[in-house]
Amino acid sequence: MKKEEYTKREDSKAYEGKNQNGCEKESHDKKENINNEAEKEETAEDKLAAAEAQIDELKDKNLRQVAEFDNYRKRTMKEKADLILNGAEKTITAILPILDDMERALKNMDKMEDVKAVKEGVDLIFQKFVKILGEQGVKKIETKEAAFNTDLHEAIAQVPAPSDDMKGKVVDCVKTGYTLNEKVIRHAQVAVGL
């Protein structure tokens, strides 16, 4: 009997050990699952932190680009204002010698008795002035016997044409027109033949 009791005890101990091992196995699986979930949460948190860092970097980059564009806009506005204020500087500088010539001519006109010499002096100044304007891109609109063109001419009168071939053409120019670099800056005021 003692032998049977001993085997029963051994069997019960073995059974208890299996239960304990089985429970240990279950608790071990639970711990692994918890560890896996924690790792997943950490990787999700890492991903979130990386995404937030990237967002902050992009925000910073965007802010810098906006500031850079604003500085560019302000700089170009200042340059444009300077061009508007000082754009005529080149032309005015080119015309100043004509002003000097006119002052000298006016001073000497009182002393001059020869009208022909005064006329020649004024004509020279005029030719110099026309040359300087031409260098600046200013050209006279030719109207002599030209066909009337609304892009270049402004009709202020219609007069009987002296001949049939002058109908629809410029008969007389009242005020000269000019172009600046091929753009009309003042239309020629003309009388057109009927």
C-alpha positions as CSV (number, residue, x, y, z in Angstrom):
1,M,0.0,0.0,0.0
2,K,2.7,2.2,0.6
3,K,3.8,1.8,-2.9
4,E,0.5,2.8,-4.3
5,E,0.4,5.9,-2.1
6,Y,3.8,6.9,-3.2
7,T,2.8,6.6,-6.9
8,K,-0.4,8.6,-6.3
9,R,1.6,11.3,-4.7
10,E,4.1,11.3,-7.5
11,D,1.2,11.4,-10.1
12,S,-0.5,14.2,-8.2
13,K,2.8,16.1,-8.0
14,A,3.4,15.6,-11.7
15,Y,-0.1,16.8,-12.4
16,E,0.4,19.8,-10.3
17,G,3.7,20.6,-12.0
18,K,2.0,20.4,-15.4
19,N,-0.7,22.8,-14.2
20,Q,2.0,25.1,-12.9
21,N,4.0,24.8,-16.1
22,G,0.8,25.3,-18.1
23,C,0.0,28.4,-16.1
24,E,3.6,29.5,-16.4
25,K,3.4,29.1,-20.2
26,E,0.1,31.0,-20.4
27,S,1.5,33.9,-18.2
28,H,4.7,33.8,-20.4
29,D,2.6,34.2,-23.6
30,K,0.7,37.0,-22.0
31,K,3.9,38.8,-21.1
32,E,5.2,38.4,-24.7
33,N,1.9,39.8,-26.0
34,I,2.2,42.7,-23.6
35,N,5.8,43.3,-24.7
36,N,4.8,43.1,-28.4
37,E,2.0,45.6,-27.9
38,A,4.4,47.9,-26.0
39,E,6.9,47.6,-28.9
40,K,4.1,48.4,-31.3
41,E,3.1,51.4,-29.2
42,E,6.7,52.6,-29.1
43,T,7.2,52.2,-32.8
44,A,3.9,54.1,-33.3
45,E,5.1,56.8,-30.8
46,D,8.5,56.9,-32.7
47,K,6.7,57.3,-36.0
48,L,4.5,60.0,-34.5
49,A,7.5,61.8,-33.1
50,A,9.3,61.5,-36.5
51,A,6.3,62.8,-38.3
52,E,6.0,65.8,-35.9
53,A,9.7,66.5,-36.4
54,Q,9.2,66.5,-40.2
55,I,6.2,68.8,-39.9
56,D,8.2,71.2,-37.8
57,E,11.0,71.1,-40.3
58,L,8.6,71.8,-43.2
59,K,6.9,74.6,-41.2
60,D,10.3,76.2,-40.7
61,K,11.2,75.8,-44.3
62,N,7.9,77.3,-45.4
63,L,8.3,80.2,-43.0
64,R,11.8,80.9,-44.3
65,Q,10.6,80.9,-47.9
66,V,7.7,83.2,-47.1
67,A,10.1,85.6,-45.4
68,E,12.6,85.4,-48.3
69,F,9.8,86.1,-50.9
70,D,8.6,89.0,-48.8
71,N,12.2,90.5,-48.7
72,Y,12.4,89.9,-52.5
73,R,9.1,91.7,-53.1
74,K,10.1,94.7,-50.9
75,R,13.5,94.9,-52.7
76,T,11.9,94.9,-56.2
77,M,9.3,97.4,-55.1
78,K,12.1,99.7,-53.9
79,E,14.1,99.2,-57.1
80,K,11.0,99.9,-59.2
81,A,10.3,103.1,-57.2
82,D,14.0,104.2,-57.7
83,L,13.6,103.5,-61.5
84,I,10.5,105.6,-61.6
85,L,12.1,108.5,-59.7
86,N,15.4,108.4,-61.5
87,G,14.5,106.8,-64.8
88,A,14.9,110.1,-66.7
89,E,18.4,110.7,-65.3
90,K,20.1,109.4,-68.5
91,T,18.0,111.6,-70.7
92,I,18.2,114.7,-68.6
93,T,22.0,114.3,-68.4
94,A,22.2,114.1,-72.2
95,I,20.0,117.2,-72.5
96,L,22.0,119.4,-70.1
97,P,24.6,120.5,-72.7
98,I,21.7,121.8,-74.8
99,L,20.6,123.9,-71.8
100,D,24.1,125.3,-71.5
101,D,24.2,126.2,-75.2
102,M,20.8,127.9,-74.9
103,E,22.0,130.0,-72.0
104,R,25.1,131.0,-73.9
105,A,23.0,131.9,-76.9
106,L,20.7,134.1,-74.9
107,K,23.6,135.9,-73.3
108,N,25.2,136.6,-76.6
109,M,22.0,137.6,-78.5
110,D,21.9,141.0,-77.0
111,K,25.5,141.7,-78.2
112,M,24.9,140.2,-81.7
113,E,23.8,142.6,-84.5
114,D,23.9,139.9,-87.2
115,V,20.6,138.1,-87.2
116,K,21.9,135.5,-89.7
117,A,24.6,134.5,-87.2
118,V,22.0,134.2,-84.4
119,K,19.8,132.1,-86.6
120,E,22.7,129.8,-87.5
121,G,23.6,129.4,-83.8
122,V,20.0,128.5,-82.9
123,D,19.9,126.1,-85.8
124,L,23.0,124.3,-84.5
125,I,21.6,124.0,-81.1
126,F,18.3,122.6,-82.5
127,Q,20.2,120.0,-84.6
128,K,22.3,119.0,-81.6
129,F,19.0,118.6,-79.6
130,V,17.4,116.5,-82.3
131,K,20.5,114.3,-82.4
132,I,20.5,113.7,-78.6
133,L,16.8,112.9,-78.6
134,G,17.5,110.4,-81.5
135,E,20.2,108.8,-79.4
136,Q,17.6,108.4,-76.6
137,G,15.2,106.6,-79.0
138,V,13.0,109.5,-79.8
139,K,12.0,109.8,-83.5
140,K,9.8,112.3,-85.4
141,I,6.7,110.8,-87.0
142,E,6.9,111.7,-90.7
143,T,3.7,113.1,-92.1
144,K,4.6,114.8,-95.4
145,E,2.2,113.2,-98.0
146,A,1.8,110.1,-95.7
147,A,-1.4,108.1,-95.8
148,F,-3.6,108.9,-92.7
149,N,-2.9,106.3,-90.0
150,T,-4.9,106.4,-86.8
151,D,-2.0,104.6,-85.0
152,L,0.3,107.6,-85.7
153,H,-1.9,110.5,-86.6
154,E,-4.7,112.5,-84.9
155,A,-7.0,114.2,-87.4
156,I,-8.0,117.7,-86.2
157,A,-9.4,118.9,-89.6
158,Q,-10.5,117.7,-93.0
159,V,-9.6,120.0,-95.9
160,P,-10.2,119.7,-99.6
161,A,-7.4,117.7,-101.2
162,P,-5.3,119.7,-103.6
163,S,-5.3,116.7,-106.0
164,D,-7.1,113.4,-106.3
165,D,-4.0,111.5,-105.1
166,M,-3.9,113.4,-101.8
167,K,-7.4,112.2,-100.7
168,G,-7.1,110.3,-97.4
169,K,-3.6,111.6,-97.0
170,V,-2.0,114.1,-94.7
171,V,-2.2,117.6,-96.2
172,D,-0.8,119.6,-93.3
173,C,0.9,118.8,-90.0
174,V,-0.2,121.2,-87.2
175,K,1.8,119.5,-84.4
176,T,4.6,117.1,-84.8
177,G,4.3,113.6,-83.3
178,Y,7.0,111.5,-81.8
179,T,7.8,107.9,-81.0
180,L,10.0,106.5,-78.2
181,N,11.6,103.2,-79.1
182,E,8.8,102.5,-81.7
183,K,6.0,103.4,-79.2
184,V,4.0,106.5,-80.0
185,I,4.4,109.0,-77.2
186,R,2.6,111.8,-79.0
187,H,0.3,111.5,-82.1
188,A,0.9,113.9,-84.9
189,Q,-2.0,116.4,-85.2
190,V,-2.8,116.6,-88.9
191,A,-5.2,117.9,-91.5
192,V,-6.5,115.2,-93.8
193,G,-7.5,115.7,-97.5
194,L,-11.1,115.0,-98.5
